[in-house]
Amino acid sequence: MDEDRDVGESTAPRAPPRVRKPKDVAPKISRPRPPRAGNEEAGEVLNLGEFQDVDTLTLSEASLVINAILEKRKETRRNTNETE
């Protein structure tokens, strides 16, 4: 017959390997994706969506917000990179 065949080799076709499925796997649960931002775009006309008619911060207000954030980061020892 075939001289190339090994002694223990079978001529029957092999079944594909079985893939084990874990029995007690919790279902994947994740929080729902937040809705995409409304109609915000920076084109020829700046469209800010829900912030369209909101007053902007003054320079002193913006400075207070940034300094408060940096101070909080220093207290909690988070990233305090001053270049932000």
N, C-alpha and C positions, 0 to 999 in steps of 0.2 A: 504494500500500500504506500503510504507516504513515509519516506525515510526521514524527512525534515521535522516531523512532529516529535515533541518530547514525550517521554513515557507516560507522565501523569496528566497530559493535556487532554481535555475533553473536546469533542466535536460539537457539543450542544451550544447554542448561542447563549451568551451571558446576559443575565438580567441587569438592568441599570442599578447602580448602587442605591440603597435606601437612604433617604434623608430623614433624620430624626427631627421630630417637631417637639418642642417643649410642651409639656402637658399643662402646667400651671403658670402661664404667662399672663400678667396683667395686661389689659388692653391699653394701647397707647392713648394717653390723655394729654392734651395740650390745650392751653387757653386759645380761644378763637383769635384769629388775626384781627388787629384793629382795622377799622375801615380806612380806606385810602383817604388821603387829604382831599378835600373838596376840589374846588376849582382854582387852586393856587398855581400860578405860573409867572415866570419872569420873562415876559416878551417885551414888545414895544410899549405895552401898557402893563404896569405891575398890578397883578391881581393877587390879593392876599387872602382870599377866601373869607373865613369867619372873622379875620382880623382886619378886614377892609376899612371899616370906619372907626377903629380904635385909636385913641390918642397914643402918640409915641412917648417914650421916656425922654426926659431932659437929660443933658449930659451929667448933671449932678446925681440924678436918680439912677442912671445907668452905672455910674461910678460906685454908688452905694451898694447896688446889687452885686457887682463884680467883686468888690472888696469883701462883702459878706460871704460870698461863695469861697473866696480864697482863704478867709479866716476859718471857715468851717472845715475846709480841706486840711489846713494846718493842724487844727485840733484833732481831727480824726486820722492824721498822718497819711492822707491819701496823696495823690499826685498834686504837688503844689508848684508845677511849672509856671513861672511867671510870664511866659511868652504867649499864653492863651488869650 
